[in-house]
Amino acid sequence: MATAPKVAHHHHHDAAGIVHEVERECVARGLRLTPLRREVLELVAKARKPVKAYDLLESLRDKHAGAAPPTVYRALDFLLENGFIHKLESINAFVFCQHPAEAHQVPFLICDVCESATEVCDDGAIAHLIEQQARGFGFRAKAQTLEVHGVCKRCSAA
């Protein structure tokens, strides 16, 4: 008999708390969170939905007139490589990580109406299942991102 899937638990959207947690994690790992990297992280954390790199660039230009695409992409690369943000490939946008101190693979539920993205915390069950299936085919996975598109509860009710 199959067990019921775990329901995604909702996270609080506390941008300052996320930034503070990333700062602590950078200290613990010996990483350098430069002022620009921190500013990009703040912009991603404050966004109410996934944010695109060029939107981040426009926001940065308000304070840094000379900001250029490589500036933003270098900051995003640092944040991605260290697990502080996630990239949603299907919509080419970024969201902050709900658990930046933990290495994990997470599925996302992406609303095609309001463009919200919900990080599903399933204790790695889905990632483990995909890894098992890949091994069964003799495939060695390097990375995985599962993005499920549909309509969220709020938009369905509207």
N, C-alpha and C positions, 0 to 999 in steps of 0.2 A: 504494500500500500504506500502510495506517495505521500510525503508530508507536505503540509501547506507551506508555500513560500513565505519567507520572512517579509514583513511589510517594511517598506522604507521608513525609517524614522526621520522626522523633520528636524532640521538643524536651525539654530538661531542665526540670524544674519547680523553678526556683530563684527563689522569691519575692523574696528580698533582692536578687538580681542584676537582676531585672526592675525593681524600685523604683529601684535605683541607676541603671540605664540611663535610666529616665524622668526622674530628677532631672537627669542630664547633658543630656538632650534639652531639658528646660525651660530650663536655663541657656543652651544654644546658641540656642534660639528666642526667648529673652526672655520666657518664660512664668512665671507665678507658681504654684508648687506649694505651696499653703497647707498647714498641718498637717492640716486636715480632708480635703483632696483626697488628700494622701499617705496618710492613714489608710484612706480608702476604697479607694485603689489597693492598699494592703497587704492588705486583707481580700479583694479580688478575686483578687490574686496568690496568696494562701495557700490559697484554696479549691481543692479537688481536682476540682471540677466547676463548671459554670456556677452563678452565684449570683444570686438574685433581690433586687431593691431592698429589699423589706421584711425579708429576712434580714440584709442589710447594716445596716439601721436598727436591728434588734434587737441586733446586735453592737456598734454604736456606742453604744447606750443603756447598755451595761455601763460605759462610761467617761464618757459625756455624757448625763446623765439627761434633759436638755431637747432632745435630738436629735429632729427632726421630718422627715416625708417631704420637704419642700422642700429641706432641708439635704442629704440624700442625693442627691436628683435634680440639684441644682446641681453637686455634685461629679462625679456620673456624666456630666452633660452636658459639663463641661470635659474629662474624660478621653476621652469619645467624640469630641468635636469635634477633639481633637488626636491622635487615632489611638492612644491608649495602651491602650484596651480596645475590645472589640467587643460589640455587642448581638446576641444570638440572638433574633430576633423571634418565631420559632415557639414558643419556650418562655419568652419574656419574661425572659431572664436575661443575665448579663454574664460575659465571660471576659477575661483579660488578653491583650494582643497579644504575640505571640512576637517581633515585630520593630518595636518602637515608634519607631524612628528612620526607618522607611521608610513612605512613603505607598503603600498597596496595598489591593487587594480580594482577599479570600480566601474560598474555600469551606470549610465546616465539615462534618465527619462527626459526627452526634449519635447516641449510643446511647440507644435508647428503654428499655433495661433498667437500666443503671447511671447514665444521664444524663451520661456523659462527653462532652466535645466535643473533637475533634481539628482543629486548624488545618492545612489542606492547603496546603503551599507548592508552588506549581506555576509560579513565575516569571510569573504573570499570564496564563497560557495560556487558562484558562477564562474569566477576565474579558474578555480580548481577543476570544474567540469570541462571547461574549454581546454585546459592543459591536458587533462586525461584523454580527451578525444584526439587532440593533436598528436600526443604520444602514440595513440593507437594507429595513427596513419604514418608513424615514423617521422613526424614533423616536429621540429624543435622551435617553439615559439620564443621570440625575443621580447615582444611587447604585445599588449592587447588592450583595446578600448572598445567597449560595447556601447553603442548609442541606439536607443530605442526612440523612434519618433512617433508622435501621436498627439492627443489633445488632453491637457491636464484637467483635473476635476473642476477647477474654477472656470475654465473656458467652456467645458462641457455643460456646466450649469447655466451659463450666460445665454 
